[in-house]
Amino acid sequence: MRLLVILFVALGSYGVLGDYPLGFKRVLIKDVSACTCISSYQKAALKLSAPLAFKKFGISPQYMPIPPKDKLKGGFVTASVELGNYIDPLRTIDPAFISYPKGKESVNYTLILIDFDGHQANAPNARLLAINVNVPNSKNLIIGGDIAVPLISPVPSLGTGIHRIGGILYEQKAHIDPEQIEFLKLAKSRVIQLGQFTYTYNIKPEPLAGTFYTTEVKSCGKH
């Protein structure tokens, strides 16, 4: 009991129980608050077609022999994805959604999420974030179908420059077994070649649709 009384008295010297010392608050306000504020929803105007955007940003043909013909609709809670627009990494922490308004109910799809500038990415190799197969058309393709390679965080490492992070949708010719050993290898290596992947799994090589955004994690105050 005496120890508890001493503890409460010591904490009380800083003000309300649970508050930080004033000096530490000043550091937080200066160094943290300014870097973590989300003021409003971030939306960018679409100015490029999907094929042109993937070529202009150096994704096709370097990583993808053929660019997507259509645009996937995608976004986060506080930002939309519009074919190469910059999104603050803090906005990408919240759950994302991807949809294909032109999708067919009678077709299953493969959805691949990729960081074209991630670890071990060197064209035509890209860093694999996730693969979902046998995905039916829906308002959120990310949560549909079978998980072949589980999703890892799309947030890039500090100081690794700007990353192009995208989602690519392919039409399947038949059902794909998500338990294949090759998917386990991909989940371990996290390296994928899209051209080789479509050949291996007998997927139509021309991607139906895609989208991507750019982001970067850097130290506050260093712009």
C-alpha positions in Angstrom: 0.0 0.0 0.0 2.8 2.4 0.9 4.4 1.7 -2.5 1.2 2.5 -4.3 0.8 5.8 -2.5 4.4 6.8 -3.4 3.7 5.8 -7.0 0.5 7.9 -7.3 2.3 10.9 -5.7 5.1 10.7 -8.2 2.8 10.5 -11.1 0.7 13.3 -9.7 3.7 15.6 -9.9 3.3 15.6 -13.7 -0.4 16.5 -13.6 -3.2 14.1 -14.4 -2.5 10.4 -14.1 -1.4 9.1 -17.4 -0.2 12.4 -18.8 3.4 12.9 -20.2 5.8 15.5 -18.7 5.4 18.9 -20.3 8.8 18.7 -21.9 8.0 15.4 -23.6 4.7 16.8 -24.8 6.5 19.6 -26.5 8.7 17.0 -28.3 5.6 15.1 -29.4 3.9 18.2 -30.8 6.9 19.2 -32.8 8.2 15.9 -34.0 5.2 13.5 -34.2 1.9 15.4 -34.6 2.9 17.2 -37.7 3.9 14.0 -39.4 0.9 11.9 -38.6 -2.1 14.2 -39.3 -4.7 13.2 -41.9 -6.6 16.3 -42.6 -9.1 15.2 -45.3 -9.9 12.6 -47.9 -7.2 12.5 -50.6 -8.5 12.2 -54.2 -6.6 12.7 -57.5 -8.1 13.3 -60.9 -7.7 10.5 -63.4 -5.7 11.9 -66.4 -4.3 8.9 -68.0 -5.7 5.6 -69.4 -4.5 2.4 -67.8 -2.2 1.3 -70.7 -0.6 4.8 -70.9 -0.1 5.1 -67.2 1.6 1.7 -66.8 3.9 2.6 -69.7 4.6 6.2 -68.5 5.6 5.0 -65.0 7.9 2.3 -66.3 5.9 -0.7 -65.3 5.2 -2.0 -68.8 6.9 -3.6 -70.5 9.7 -3.8 -67.9 7.6 -5.8 -65.3 4.5 -6.5 -67.4 4.9 -7.5 -71.1 1.4 -6.2 -71.7 -0.2 -3.4 -69.8 -3.8 -3.7 -68.4 -6.5 -2.5 -70.8 -8.8 -1.2 -68.1 -8.5 0.5 -64.7 -9.3 -1.2 -61.4 -11.2 1.0 -58.9 -9.3 1.1 -55.7 -8.6 3.1 -52.6 -8.2 3.3 -48.8 -10.3 4.8 -46.1 -8.8 8.3 -46.6 -7.4 8.1 -50.2 -8.3 7.0 -53.7 -5.9 5.2 -56.0 -5.7 6.8 -59.4 -3.0 5.3 -61.6 0.2 6.7 -60.2 -1.0 9.3 -57.7 1.1 9.9 -54.6 -0.4 8.7 -51.3 1.1 9.4 -47.9 2.1 6.0 -46.4 0.1 6.8 -43.3 -3.1 6.7 -45.4 -2.2 3.2 -46.7 -2.3 1.5 -43.2 -6.1 1.3 -43.2 -7.9 -1.5 -45.1 -8.0 -1.2 -48.8 -10.6 -2.1 -51.4 -10.3 -3.0 -55.1 -13.2 -3.6 -57.5 -13.7 -4.1 -61.2 -17.0 -2.5 -62.4 -16.7 -4.3 -65.7 -16.3 -7.7 -64.1 -18.5 -10.7 -65.1 -20.4 -12.8 -62.7 -19.6 -16.0 -64.6 -15.8 -15.6 -64.5 -13.2 -16.1 -61.8 -10.2 -13.9 -61.5 -6.7 -13.9 -60.1 -5.8 -10.7 -58.2 -2.1 -10.0 -57.6 -0.8 -7.2 -55.4 2.8 -6.0 -56.1 5.4 -3.6 -55.0 7.5 -2.9 -58.2 10.2 -1.2 -56.1 10.3 -3.5 -53.1 13.1 -5.7 -51.7 14.6 -7.9 -54.5 12.6 -6.0 -57.2 14.6 -5.8 -60.4 12.8 -6.0 -63.6 11.3 -8.4 -64.6 11.3 -9.4 -60.9 8.8 -7.6 -58.6 8.1 -7.9 -54.9 5.0 -10.0 -54.3 2.5 -8.7 -51.7 -0.4 -11.1 -52.2 -2.2 -13.4 -54.6 -5.9 -14.3 -54.5 -7.2 -16.9 -56.9 -10.7 -18.1 -57.9 -12.0 -14.6 -57.1 -15.6 -13.9 -58.0 -16.6 -10.4 -59.1 -17.6 -8.3 -56.1 -17.4 -4.9 -54.6 -14.1 -5.8 -52.9 -11.9 -8.3 -54.7 -9.3 -8.4 -52.0 -11.6 -10.3 -49.6 -12.9 -12.7 -52.3 -11.7 -16.1 -53.6 -8.9 -18.3 -52.2 -5.8 -16.9 -50.6 -2.8 -18.4 -52.4 -0.2 -16.1 -51.0 -1.2 -14.1 -47.9 -1.0 -10.3 -47.9 1.9 -8.6 -46.3 2.2 -4.8 -45.5 2.4 -2.6 -48.6 4.2 0.2 -46.5 7.8 0.5 -47.8 10.8 0.6 -45.6 12.2 3.9 -44.4 14.6 5.6 -46.8 14.1 3.2 -49.8 12.7 5.9 -52.1 9.4 6.1 -54.0 7.6 2.8 -54.5 5.1 1.9 -57.2 2.5 -0.4 -55.6 -0.2 -1.9 -57.8 -3.0 -4.4 -58.2 -3.3 -6.5 -61.3 -6.4 -8.5 -62.3 -6.3 -11.6 -64.6 -9.1 -13.7 -66.0 -8.7 -17.4 -65.2 -9.3 -20.1 -67.7 -10.1 -22.7 -65.0 -10.1 -23.3 -61.3 -6.7 -22.9 -59.6 -5.7 -24.9 -56.6 -4.5 -22.4 -54.0 -2.6 -25.2 -52.1 0.0 -25.8 -54.8 3.6 -26.0 -53.6 4.5 -23.2 -56.0 2.4 -20.8 -54.1 4.3 -21.7 -50.9 7.5 -21.0 -52.7 6.2 -17.6 -53.8 5.0 -16.8 -50.2 8.6 -17.5 -49.0 10.5 -15.8 -51.7 8.1 -12.9 -52.4 9.6 -12.6 -55.8 7.4 -12.9 -58.9 7.7 -12.5 -62.7 4.2 -11.7 -64.1 4.9 -13.1 -67.5 6.1 -16.4 -66.2 3.3 -16.6 -63.6 0.5 -16.4 -66.3 2.3 -19.1 -68.3 2.7 -21.4 -65.3 -0.9 -21.2 -64.2 -2.5 -21.1 -67.7 -4.0 -17.6 -67.1 -4.8 -15.3 -70.0 -1.6 -13.4 -70.4 -3.3 -10.0 -71.1 -4.2 -8.5 -67.7 -7.8 -7.3 -67.7 -7.3 -4.4 -65.4 -4.9 -2.8 -63.0 -4.1 0.3 -60.9 -1.2 1.5 -58.8 -0.1 4.4 -56.6 3.2 5.8 -55.5 4.3 6.3 -51.9 7.5 6.9 -49.8 8.5 6.6 -46.2 11.1 9.2 -45.2 12.2 10.9 -42.0 10.1 13.9 -40.9 11.7 17.2 -41.8 13.8 15.8 -44.6 12.0 16.6 -47.9 
